[in-house]
Structures are given as C-alpha cells and as structure tokens.
Amino acid sequence: MKERILSRWNFVRILWLVMGIGISVQAVTERNFLMLVPALYFVFASVANVGCFAGNCATGYAPPSAREKETTADVEYEEISSSK
C-alpha cells in the first residue's frame, strides 16, 4: 500500500487531490457536510490511486495490435435454392 501511495503521481492525480481538499475545506467552512462525501472520495481516490480517473479501469478491451493474431478458417458457402 505504501508503494501505491508514493509512486506514479501524475497531473490528474494531483489535480484530484487538490480538488478533494478544496471541496473538503469549502464543505466544512460552509457547514455543508453532505459535500464531504464526494470530497472524501476525491481525496481517497487520489491518495490510494484507485478509480477510473487514474487509468486503472480494466475494460477487457485490447487494441488490435495487442491481440493475438486470429487465424480464420476458409468458410465454405452452400447455395440454397428456393422453390416457388
């Protein structure tokens, strides 16, 4: 966990941390404690490096160059005649 917190900091991660802290401060000064929920999510997601904002979403999609080359077998077509 320590490695996850201390490594791979980028602009988006820092931006989310600053936004989370800013929203937290604003929520406490305005006594709008319901806004602490998204603020704490922003802070947690940026510190723990979780969530889709950090590029950690796994969608299962692999670009065509990364996929294994699929071999296609020759397809034989059979003509179907229709009688009237």
Residue pairs with C-beta under 8 A, 6 or more apart in sequence:
1 48
4 48
4 49
5 47
5 48
5 49
8 49
8 54
10 54
12 53
12 54
13 46
13 49
13 53
13 54
14 46
16 42
16 45
16 46
16 53
17 42
17 43
17 46
17 47
19 42
20 39
20 40
20 41
20 42
20 43
20 44
20 45
20 46
21 39
21 43
23 35
23 38
23 39
23 42
24 36
24 39
24 40
24 43
26 32
26 35
27 33
27 34
27 35
27 36
27 39
28 36
44 50
45 51
45 53
45 54
46 53
46 54
49 56
50 56
51 57
